[in-house]
Amino acid sequence: MSDLKPAEKLIFEYSRPGRGATAQHPPAPTNAASDDLPAAFRRRTPPRLPEVSELDAVRHFTRLSQLNFAIDTHFYPLGSCTMKYNPKACNQYAMLPEFLARHPLAPATHGQGFLECMFELQEMLKEVTGMRAVSLNPMAGAHGEFAGVAMIRAYHAARGDHARNEIIVPEAAHGTNPATATMCGCIVKEIPVDAQGDVDLDALAKAVGPNTAGIMLTNPSTLGVFERKIREVAKLVHGVGGLLYYDGANLNAILGKVRPGDMGFDVIHMNLHKTFSTPHGGGGPGAGAVGVSARLEPFLPVPIVGRDAQGYRWLSERDRPQSIGRLSAFMGNAGVLLRAYIYMRMLGREGMGRVGEYATLNANYLLARLRAAGFDLAYPERRASHEFIVTVKRQAKEFNVTAMDFAKRLLDFGFHAPTTYFPLLVPECLLIEPTETESRETLDAFVEAMIAILGEAERDAAQVKGAPYTMPVRRLDDVRAAKQLDLAWKPVESPA
Amino acid sequence: MSQVPADLRYAKSHEWVRNLPDGSVEIGITDHAQHALGDLVFVELPEVGRALEAGAACAVVESVKAASDVYSPVSGTVLAVNEALAGTPELINQECYGRGWMMRVQPAAGSAAELLGADAYTAELAAIGG
């Protein structure tokens, strides 16, 4: 790999002593803040910052931005991640100075407009998921999961039901669920799915008992199919006193059509950065709002926005003494919440349903065309939800061309790779999620690329295995990268 | 085809067990398992002296594709682990039945009774298309 030149140097490599861009300098610091720091904690040497001209800085960051493989430049069918287009209007309105300049410690009376937006966001999320109450506090999907399982534990503890420390996780659950349960001090019991991708009810019946705190599910599951036995699952788990956790990873498929609350779920986290279209995946922070049924409402993280005769106000620990507490200093990632709010307002109630319809239609269109082109589906008898799984196990055996080879070659055709090797129970898999925002022409172009790569695999496997050819770097040595970490740039000659 | 040595016994979860002359057993993962995982970059082994339960997770193998639990094929006590895997996990890819062994265990009486012979494990692999 060493013969390949880096696509763009680090900005430190452009640095020359004394160079700078005077016109861009910020006002000189007053030092007032740092004067309060004890001398022992103040740095003695100035930080090593790059010294470059304005032109060097502009060129460097423009070139970097051109290396980006992003939703604004490329189709991005990364399964389970819902890489849909992020409408510019959401950004535009969230950047209004009245929102941007708002101080989080300003009294509620001075921020009624912002609070109203957050209150309405809570209300819309309640309505679209069928839950009793919502908190916008968690700042990412995993954060929302943590809040959800922490509430389940708090609920059982409040009832003096201390033996419940087991969380059941089907193998078709979202990949992060076992980690969340473990993080919350629970023991994970994994149960299998049947050949059609539904939860194995016999295995579930054996797994539940007096120690069951709850089950973590996503529906549609990570296999890209709708869990048809969800009511039976809910009955079994509720029957032994456990609760149902809904991972919102795949909410896009059912938006405006089916509500987790109606399926019997007690707690849900919503990835606003997926379903409600805020930038993510290196493009921005997440937001993992949580919704709960009535029995979990007292445990919701605070603050929550409430409304009374005087207007909108923060509900704190005083209003919710049983709350699991605060998961962020103020109102989660407020700017992200605003973007999700604007997105929902632009869609409206009918638009929500169209999201689910077109996400599902696009996935099933891709599924049908790829099947016709000779690709094997992991669950050929099932209709896709918003995503589906292709397995290239046969091609791996016949031509030695793997899912990773397909993924790398797709980059040369101008497509971000689908999710590879996940879920773990399907060998050589590609998890493909087109989302509702792609046109038929884009979907067709993706299919043509897949067909072209399949043809290459049959005729000239080396061509596929050598990909990518058009990216800043060629195939990386994953093993060496994991074992010989190269984390910090060091200057060739250290400054005096 | 995956290698399945005739003199070993196997768990359905793709671990192998070798009987040693002193009554202890050596444990590792099968050729099918190492191939499915891909290039290994990290192996987490249990502490010596730890009590293992058959069917419960006893180690973790991490490859460039995924991290997976290794399930103990027998109940018993860990006598030794293969320290070489800490620096060279690829030994499992290269020689999963030899230098890529993972641990030696003193098995509890009768705890290895349900393991498969080489023929039964080969049939199991054929059934899953491996």
Interface residues (C-beta under 8 A of the other chain):
Chain A: K393 M404 T420 Y421 F422 L424 P427 D478 V479 A482 K483
Chain B: A36 D39 V41 F42 V64 K65 A66 S68 E90 G129
